[in-house]
Amino acid sequence: MKVAVIDPGSGNLASVRRAFERVAREANAPADIVVTTEAGDLRDADRIVLPGQGAFAACRRGLDALPGMTEALQDEVMNRGKPFLGICVGMQLMAERGLEHGTTPGLGWIAGEIAPMDPRDAHGAALPLPQMGWNALRPARAHPLLDGVAEGDHAYFVHSYALAGGRAEELVASAEYGGAVAAVVGRDNLAGTQFHAEKSGSVGLRILANFLAWRP
């Protein structure tokens, strides 16, 4: 199995690669994990991962700066149906647009936009941003990515923007931070985690292992 991890110029690429290498090794399922800026590597891959961190607009610019990459993504993921996983801003780029530092088009693969969060506690006081740290997951429906993940299991979040206006049928799991936050999204061969799966301990590793085993 070949897994192409796209390098858009931001993201914990070494951590993502190590996490995938670990889960592949533990599953005794050898995998070639390739961090790449080359569109051609997507054509040879069995699975595609897009990590990202920082601002939506900067990540989109980084992706667009890779010759042929957005076209290859569209072809391999949307036309050929290869399993895709977006992580953090990589998940956000799946949406229609982002509102961080102006309006920036997303890939348009899921409904909604990435909008600034305005979390409030029970008394109406603002909660700190970014949401940074461990938060409990609340599965919204069954999905292969969540096999072995229980309600209340924790994942590691760092973000100030979140999906707004998404479709209920594309929500896989949420978290609570002054209101519901989309934590995992997915449909067909697409999946994304708002949290850093590669930094989320055993829960994140389980999700990555599930992605490698996923047959959408």
N, C-alpha and C positions, 0 to 999 in steps of 0.2 A: 504494500500500500504506500502511495506517495501522498503526502499532505503538504500543500503549498501554503505557507504563512506569508502573507503579503506585508511588505515593509513600506508603509506610506510616509516614513520619516518620523514617526512617533509611535510609542507603544513599548511595552516590556517584551521585546522580541526574544531576547535570550531566555527570559523566564517562561514565556509561552512555549518555546521550543523544548526547554528542559522538562516542562510539565508533560508535554505530549510524549516525549521520549520515555519518561518514567511510566506513564500509564500503558504505553505500548509494550514496554519491557515486562511490566507486571502482569499483563494479560497474555504474555507469550505470543504476541501478535506483532512481528517485526514491521516497523514502519519507517519510511524515509521522510524525515521532517525537514523541509527545505524552506529557509527564509529567503524571500526573493523580491526583486524589483523588476523581474522579467516577465512580460505577459506570456511568453511561450511556456513558462513553467506551469501555468494554469491549465494549459491544454494537455500536459502530460500528467496532471495530478488527478487523484481519485477524490480528494476532498480539499476544500479551500477555506482558509481562516483569515479573517481581517481583524487584527487587533488595532487599538488606537487609544491615545490619551491626549489630554489637552483640549483645545478648542475645536469645535465642529468644522469651522471654516478652514482652519489650518490643515486639518486632516484631509478634508476634501481637496484642498489645493495640492497636498502631497500626493494623493492618489492620482489626481489628474495630471501631475507632472511626470508620471511613469508612462512612457510611450506605449500606447495600445492597451493599457491595463484596464481602464473602465470598459472598453469594448470587449476585451477578453472575459472580464467578469460577467458582463451581460450574457455573452454567448455561452460560457461554460456553466454558469449557475442557472440562468433563467431559461435558456434554450435547451441545454443538454441535461439539466437537472442534477448537477453534481451537488452533494451535500455541502452547505455553507454555514459557517459559524462566525458571527460578528461578536467581538468582545469590547465592552465599554464604548468608546466612541465609534468603534467598528460596528457595533450594534446600532448606534444612533444614525450612522450613515445609511442604514437600510430604510429610513423614513423618507418622507416626501421632501422635507426641507429642515434646516436648522436655523434658529433665530439668534445664535451667538455671534456677536460682532457683525450684525446685519443679517440679511436673509440669504442663505446659501442653499442651492438645490441639493437634495440627497439622491440616493439611488432610486427612490420611489418604489421599493419592493414591498413595503408595508405601509399602512395608512398612518397618518398623523404627522406631527412636527415635533422637533426637539425644542422645547420652550424652557424659559427660566423657571426654576422651582420657587415656590413661596410657602415653605412649610411653617405651620403654626402649631403650638401646643394647645392643650385643652382650654387654656385661658386666652387664647388669641395672640400670644406673644410669639415673635419670630424665632424659629430655630436656627442654629448656626448653619451656614453654608461655606464650603461644600459639605454635603453629607459625606462624612469620612469615618469609616470604621465598619464594624460587623453589624449586620442586620438580618433578621429572620425572614425566611422565604415562606410565602403562602401560595402553594400551587393552585392555579385556577382550573386546571384540567389535566388529565393524564397526557403525558408526552414521553417518548423514548428517552429524551435528554434527562428527564427527571427520575428515571428508574433508580430506585434505591435512595432517593432523596425524600425526606419526610418533612411535613409541615413543621416549621420552627427551626429547621436546620439553618445555619448562618453562612452568609457569604460576605465578601469584603467589597464595599462600595467606596468610590471617591468621585463625586460629581455634583454639579450645581444646576445642570439642565437635565430634563427628563422627557420621555415621550408623552405628548398630550394629543388627545383627539384620535387615539388608536381604536381599532375595531376589537370588540370583545372576543371575537373568535380567533384573533391573532395573539391574544394574551395567554401566556403559559403559566407565569407566576408573577406575583407582586410582592412588594415589601411595604412597610409602613414607616413613613417619616413625615409627620405632620400632614398625613393624607396618603392615599395609596400611590405607590410608585411602580411603574412597569419594570420588573426585574428580569424576566425572560419572555421573549416574544418568539413566535414561530408559525410557519405554515408551510405545507408542502415540503420542499427540501431546504427551507430557510430556517435558521435559528439564530438568536442573538441573546447575549447576557449583558445587562447594564453593569453588573458587577465584574470585577476582575477574577475570572474563574481560575486563572493561573496563580492567584494569591489567596484563594479561598480554602486552603487546606484540603482535608479529605473530601469535603463536599464538592469543591471545584474540580478536584482530580476525578471524582466519580462522574461529573458532568462531561469532562473531556473524554474519559473512557467511553461513556455512552455515545458521544459524538463519533468516535472512531468505529463503534459497532453499529451505528445507525444505518438502516437501509430504508430510506424514505421511498 
